[in-house]
């Protein structure tokens, strides 16, 4: 038996141990989507919406990306009060995050017609 065979046997035993020790966490929570209006439509501007994604486990709401990975922000989880719609809480989180993530700094500003000329 060569050293490579011994190494392969050791790797197989390690994999069996790690599979046996992994706890069953169950299925991941369903990722839900919320769409909020962040800029209302005007004459020549269709407006803008922002998408937010979240999961709810028990009474804990967690803001996530599309795949369900929690966001890196400080405030991405909260405990839901009783009788509160989780989508409304997620919508407020999405609106609050929008200026930080997307911002309105580089967007076109529509000034009103002055009418002097």
N, C-alpha and C positions, 0 to 999 in steps of 0.2 A: 504494500500500500504506500503510495507516494504522498508527499506532503500536500499536494493539491487535492487528493482524495480526502485526506483528513480535514482539510479546510472546508471542503464542500459538505462533508458530514456534519461538521460543527455549525455551518450556516443553516442547514436543514433543521437541526435540533432547535436552533435559536428562533427560527420562523415559527415552528410548532408551538414553542413556549409563548411567544408574543401573541399569536392568534388565540391561544387558550386564555390569556390574561386580559384581553381586550373586553371591556364591559359593553353590553348591548345598550346603546343610547336611544334606540327607537328611530322612527323616521324624523327627518328634520322638519321644523315647523314650516307651514305654507307661507311663502312670500306674497304679501298683498301689495297692491298698488293704489296710490292716491294721486289725483291730478288737481292742481290748484292754479288759479289765474293769478299771475304776478304782474301783468300789465294788461289793462283793459283795452279793447279795440277802439280805434278812433277812425277818422275819415279815410286816410290812406295807410293805416297801420292795422294789421290784423290782430295785434296784441301778442301776448306770450303766456305760455303755461309752463309749469314746472312739474316734474314727475318725482314722486317720493315712494320709497319702498320700505315696508316694515313687516315684522313678524310679531305675533302675540302668543306668548306661552303663559298660561294661567292668567294672571293680571299684570304681567310685565310686557310692555311694548318696547321693541328695539328697532330703531331705524337702521336699515341695511341698504346694500346695493341691490341690483337686480338679481344677483345670484344668492342673496341671503347672508352675505358677509357683513357683520356689523361695521358701521362707519367709524372713522378714526376720531371723530369729534368728542369733546368732553361730555356733552349732553346728548347721548344717543339712546338712553333707556329711561323709562319712567314707569312708575306703578300707576295703573289705571284706577281711578275712583269708580265706585259702583255706579251702574247705570249711565256710563259715558261711552259714546260710540268711539271705538279706536281710530276710525278713519278721520274723525274731526281732530283728534289729538295729533295724528300723523300729518294732517294738513297744516296745522299750526307749526309743527316742527319744520316742515318743508318750506313754508313761507319765511320762517325765521332764518333758515340756512341759505336761502336763495341769494341774498346780497353777498354773502361771504363766498359762495361757490361760483356763482355765475356773475353776479354783480350787475349793476347798471352803468358802470363807469364809462365803458366804451361804446355805449349805444347811441343812436341818433336821437337828438333832442328836437322835437317838433315845437317850434315857436308859433304863437298865434299870429294871424295876419294883422298888421298894424293899421293899415288903411290910410296912411298919410299921402301916399302917392297915387 
